[in-house]
Amino acid sequence: MTARLDLVGRDRPEVHGADVAVLVTNGLVTGPVVTFAGQQRLQVVDRQILAVWASCSRPL
């Protein structure tokens, strides 16, 4: 896991007050990141979801 993602994980809702925290990447998301995101209540928007959104066929 990258240091950058680790920092995101420590930025918990009780700290930043967000109702929804989102990790957005134009890259691919690995299994460990999906697991980590689930544990931290992060929504993941990856390359595939962005492509569908960009084609105007689905809202984020």
C-alpha positions in Angstrom: 0.0 0.0 0.0 1.4 3.4 -0.9 2.1 6.0 1.7 -0.4 8.3 0.0 -3.2 5.8 0.3 -2.2 5.2 3.9 -2.7 8.9 4.6 -6.1 8.8 3.1 -7.0 5.8 5.4 -6.1 7.8 8.5 -8.3 10.7 7.4 -11.4 9.1 9.0 -14.9 10.6 8.8 -14.8 11.6 12.4 -11.7 13.8 11.5 -12.8 15.4 8.3 -16.6 15.3 8.8 -17.4 13.9 5.3 -20.5 11.9 4.7 -18.9 10.2 1.8 -15.1 9.8 1.2 -14.1 8.9 -2.4 -10.9 7.5 -3.8 -10.7 8.5 -7.5 -8.0 7.1 -9.9 -7.7 6.8 -13.6 -5.6 3.6 -12.9 -6.6 0.1 -11.9 -7.5 -0.7 -8.3 -6.0 -3.9 -6.8 -7.7 -6.3 -4.4 -5.8 -5.0 -1.3 -7.0 -1.4 -2.1 -10.6 -2.6 -2.5 -10.3 -4.4 0.9 -8.7 -1.3 2.5 -11.4 1.0 1.0 -14.1 -1.2 2.4 -12.6 -1.2 5.9 -12.3 2.6 5.8 -15.7 3.3 4.2 -14.1 4.8 1.1 -16.0 4.7 -2.2 -13.7 3.7 -5.1 -14.0 5.2 -8.6 -11.5 3.6 -10.9 -10.7 3.7 -14.6 -13.7 1.5 -15.6 -16.2 3.5 -13.6 -14.8 6.8 -15.0 -15.1 5.5 -18.6 -18.7 4.6 -18.1 -19.4 8.0 -16.5 -17.5 9.8 -19.3 -19.7 8.1 -21.9 -22.7 9.8 -20.2 -24.4 6.4 -19.6 -24.1 6.5 -15.8 -23.9 9.2 -13.1 -21.2 8.9 -10.4 
